[in-house]
Amino acid sequence: MTTADNQPLGQALAENQAFLQTMFGGSSDFYTKSFTICGCRCCIAMFAGLSSPEKLCIMVLHALGQGVPGCKAGPQLVQYLAEQSCLPTEQTPITTRTQLVEALTGGMAVLLAEGSGQALAFSTQDMPGRSVTNPSGEGNMRGPQDAFTEHLRNNISQLRRQFRTGSFTAEICTANTRAKTEYAICYDTALAPADVVQTLKQRLAGVQIPVLLDSTYFASFLKQDKLNLFPAAAYTERPATACARICEGKIVILVSGSPLAMVVPSFFAEHFECLDDYSSGAVFAGLIRLLKYLAFLLAVFGPGLYVMAVSFAPELIPVHLLAKLAQGEASTPLPPMPEMLAVTLLLEIVRDPSATPSALWGRSSLAKPLSRRASSACRCSPWPRRPPSPPWQSRRCMNSRFCSALRSYCWRDCSVCRGWPAGRC
């Protein structure tokens, strides 16, 4: 048996132990220990890398070693530990094999007793992970500087710390994947529409994918129009930003193992907003936002307007600039349109791996051939000499040479300027 079915747990302890050995017996980190409490045979099962043996010894085994009064059988022992003891057990006992496997893989320690068809799960999680650090992709100057981590419950606690009201709700669900990854739906019951929350739950529950590693996996399933180029959700790694979106009536989706939070629904104008806008005055923040819109329009329509002006409307360009463009186009083997597309493609190739550590090596390897090509193409012609004067007092050194390929002045052959800073030449 390689997968857990939904059968109930057996009354015999040996049957449950045989199921666990069949399921996890080949794993080196799977740990079981059999012992006896008040004449009742029991077994503790856990994963060494997910649960802490120290916590288990302090909270569970030490308390059980003191004895359980009036418990001579397994069902009485489980009922006493679940209802009358002060041990940190889960609210509902485990009754099926599927729940048993999910509790063990979730980092809990499970107690099985002879003669009982129920098991108890103890919160002894001790999963190693990354601590809370500064956000790497959202470098705002003001506001909290903490970021989400890969632990789902730690991320929920960060939202709970900033959203201190009773209307904040975080529902943890299990994705329909092979790995049974957990995700959380966080929203404000007083602000988020109930029909939107219910529709989102139904869509997420109907998602069937092999693995769920990030919240971005849900994005394609939330789009109503598949041909729409605008994103259906926004993403953030700052709890402050996620808390602000919840206060606006939006819904935040957190996935276990991912430091990015998905915010739905999302609007196109929200991509031009940041947390610093709310820390400034209305006039200054409005001007900054208008500048962002102008930069976006320039980046989108600028290359097309340039190609249009050069190819079809050269009378719109000033004469001096048109002469410079004509000289540049004469030495270019491609027309303006293919040249612009090639340059844009190369910039996207260089910019795409910018989030990886290998980006620096890729940029340096790409820049070295370009620099060698530029230096080999530099054909310097003598510049007319002027009356001699100290190089740091003149605007341009008399020994400078004009480079026809780089369209600038080259001082590398000047023996006078080598000993002086470049700003004095």
Residue pairs with C-beta under 8 A, 6 or more apart in sequence:
1 19
1 22
1 23
2 23
4 23
4 97
4 98
4 100
4 101
5 97
5 98
6 96
6 97
6 98
7 96
7 97
8 95
8 96
8 97
8 117
9 16
9 94
9 95
9 96
9 97
9 100
9 112
9 117
9 118
9 119
10 16
10 19
10 117
11 115
11 116
11 117
12 114
12 115
13 41
13 42
13 43
13 74
13 112
13 113
13 114
13 115
16 43
16 100
16 112
16 119
17 32
17 34
17 43
17 112
19 97
20 30
20 32
20 45
20 100
23 101
24 30
24 47
24 104
27 47
29 47
29 48
29 49
30 45
30 47
30 48
31 45
31 46
31 47
31 48
31 53
32 43
32 44
32 45
33 43
33 44
34 41
34 42
34 43
35 41
35 42
35 43
35 44
35 61
36 42
37 64
37 67
37 68
37 71
37 77
38 67
38 68
38 71
38 72
38 77
39 72
40 71
40 72
40 73
40 74
40 77
40 113
40 114
40 115
41 113
41 114
42 74
42 77
42 111
42 112
42 113
42 114
43 111
43 112
44 56
44 60
44 61
44 109
44 110
44 111
44 112
45 104
45 109
45 110
45 112
46 53
46 56
46 104
46 108
46 109
46 110
46 124
47 104
47 105
47 107
49 127
49 128
50 105
50 106
50 107
50 125
50 126
50 127
51 107
51 108
51 109
51 124
51 125
51 126
52 124
52 125
52 126
55 124
55 126
56 109
56 122
56 124
59 87
59 88
59 122
59 124
60 87
60 109
60 111
60 122
60 124
63 85
63 86
63 87
68 77
68 80
68 81
68 85
70 76
70 80
71 77
71 80
73 115
73 116
74 113
74 114
74 115
74 116
75 113
75 115
75 116
75 118
77 113
77 116
78 93
78 111
78 113
78 116
78 118
78 119
78 120
81 87
81 89
81 111
81 120
82 89
82 93
82 120
87 122
88 122
88 123
89 120
89 121
89 122
89 123
90 103
90 108
90 120
90 121
90 122
90 123
93 118
93 119
93 120
94 100
94 103
94 110
94 118
94 119
94 120
94 121
95 117
95 118
95 119
100 110
100 119
102 174
102 180
103 110
103 119
103 121
104 110
105 180
106 125
106 182
107 124
107 125
107 126
107 127
108 121
108 122
108 123
108 124
108 125
109 121
109 122
109 124
110 119
110 120
110 121
110 122
111 119
111 120
111 121
111 122
112 119
113 119
127 151
129 149
129 150
129 151
129 154
130 149
130 150
131 149
132 146
132 147
132 149
132 154
132 158
133 146
133 147
134 145
134 146
134 147
135 145
135 146
135 147
135 237
135 238
136 147
136 237
137 237
137 355
138 236
138 237
138 238
138 241
138 274
138 275
140 238
140 274
140 275
140 276
141 276
142 275
142 276
142 279
143 238
143 240
143 275
143 276
143 279
144 162
144 238
144 239
144 240
146 158
146 238
146 239
146 240
147 237
147 238
147 239
147 259
148 155
148 158
148 237
148 238
148 239
148 242
148 254
148 259
148 260
148 261
149 155
149 259
150 256
150 257
150 258
150 259
151 256
152 172
152 182
152 183
152 184
152 254
152 255
152 256
152 257
155 184
155 239
155 254
155 259
155 261
156 170
156 172
156 184
156 186
156 254
158 239
159 168
159 170
159 186
159 239
159 242
159 243
159 246
159 252
160 168
160 170
161 239
162 239
162 240
162 243
163 188
163 243
163 246
163 247
165 188
167 188
167 189
167 190
167 191
168 186
168 187
168 188
168 189
168 246
169 186
169 187
169 188
169 189
170 184
170 185
170 186
171 184
171 185
171 186
171 201
172 182
172 183
172 184
173 182
173 183
173 184
173 185
173 201
173 204
173 205
174 180
174 181
174 182
174 183
175 181
175 182
175 183
175 204
175 207
175 209
175 212
176 205
176 206
176 207
176 208
176 209
177 208
177 209
177 210
177 211
177 212
178 210
178 211
179 211
179 212
181 211
181 212
181 213
181 255
181 256
181 257
182 255
182 256
183 204
183 212
183 215
183 253
183 254
183 255
183 256
184 253
184 254
184 255
185 197
185 200
185 201
185 204
185 251
185 252
185 253
186 242
186 246
186 251
186 252
186 253
186 254
187 197
187 246
187 250
187 251
187 252
188 246
188 247
188 249
191 246
191 247
191 248
191 249
192 246
192 249
192 250
192 251
193 249
196 251
196 265
197 251
200 222
200 251
200 264
203 221
203 222
204 218
204 221
204 253
206 221
207 217
207 218
207 221
209 217
212 255
213 255
213 257
213 258
214 255
214 257
214 258
214 260
215 235
215 253
215 254
215 255
215 258
215 260
215 261
215 262
216 235
216 260
216 262
217 255
218 233
218 253
218 262
219 231
219 232
219 233
219 262
222 232
222 233
222 264
223 232
224 232
230 268
231 266
232 264
232 265
232 266
233 262
233 263
233 264
233 265
233 266
234 245
234 262
234 263
234 264
234 266
234 270
234 271
235 260
235 261
235 262
235 263
236 242
236 245
236 260
236 261
236 263
237 259
237 260
237 261
238 275
240 275
241 275
242 252
242 261
242 263
244 275
244 278
245 252
245 263
246 252
250 263
250 264
250 265
251 263
251 264
251 265
252 261
252 262
252 263
253 261
253 262
253 263
253 264
254 261
254 262
255 262
272 289
272 292
272 293
272 296
273 289
277 285
277 288
277 289
278 285
280 288
303 340
303 344
306 336
306 340
307 336
307 337
307 340
309 316
309 317
310 317
310 325
310 329
310 336
311 335
311 336
311 337
314 322
317 325
329 336
332 339
334 342
350 362
350 363
350 366
353 359
353 362
374 405
374 406
377 405
378 403
378 405
378 406
378 410
379 403
379 404
379 405
380 401
380 402
380 403
380 404
380 410
380 413
381 401
381 402
381 404
382 401
383 398
383 400
383 401
383 402
383 409
385 398
386 394
386 398
387 398
388 398
389 398
391 397
391 398
391 399
391 414
391 416
391 417
391 420
391 424
391 425
392 420
392 424
392 425
394 425
396 409
396 425
397 411
397 414
397 416
397 417
397 425
399 411
399 413
399 414
399 415
399 416
399 417
400 409
400 410
400 411
400 414
400 425
401 409
401 410
401 413
402 409
402 410
403 409
403 410
411 417
411 422
411 425
414 425
417 425
